[in-house]
Amino acid sequence: AYLVLWVLMLARVVRFPRAVIADFVSHERGPTFLTMVAANGVLGSAFDAFQALTGLLPMLFWFSLGLWSVLVYGFLSAVTVGITKPDLEHGLNGAWLLLVVATESLAVLGSLLAQRTGSPTPLVFASLAFYLLGSMLYVLLAALIFFRWVFRPMYPAEMGASWWINVGAVAIATLAGAQLMALPNVAGNVAPLLRFVAPFTVLLWATSTFWIPLLVILFIWKEMQRGPRGYDPGLWSVVFPL
């Protein structure tokens, strides 16, 4: 599936470059490109868990790092310099938290690679840095999301499945923290820094868990307000964070 999706993505880039660029600079669709980085993290975690193709972990990490750099800085630069911008209600959705998911997936991949290579200090520090950066991005975006939810009108149709990334993004941060805590033989100046990871990871776990009842309540409210609408493929995004 990973290879097929890459072929389809590259074919779209070649055949419809203007449409791809329009999507990439869109506040609504642009963040979804970061699923390419997250997919590498999921694949790498599977390779590690099942002891299959583990030799590809270094390649996945560096490939993800390059993709992350291009997509994150490219997207944020594009939406910043754009003249026409949507308001908060129409421009911000749960997909923006893919900035967090992609960043934390680098921390996950880096930790897995460090565990297999004897925990080299530069790699451990890089993983820690991405873990903390992803957490900081979550704080920034969660504040905007909370403001949008509480102080702006929210209609049933706007309570889409992408809001479940509120849970998923910080859940991946929790996973990244747990993997950092499990690294053996960490030496040098990084070792004292890792002591901070344990309590901070519990904070992330508590935050992730907090969202679940609230989202369940709001999704029930959505269905009660607008009535059943049949099957929606987007609802599959609920499975991932849970």
Disulfide bonds with the S-S distance in Angstrom:
none
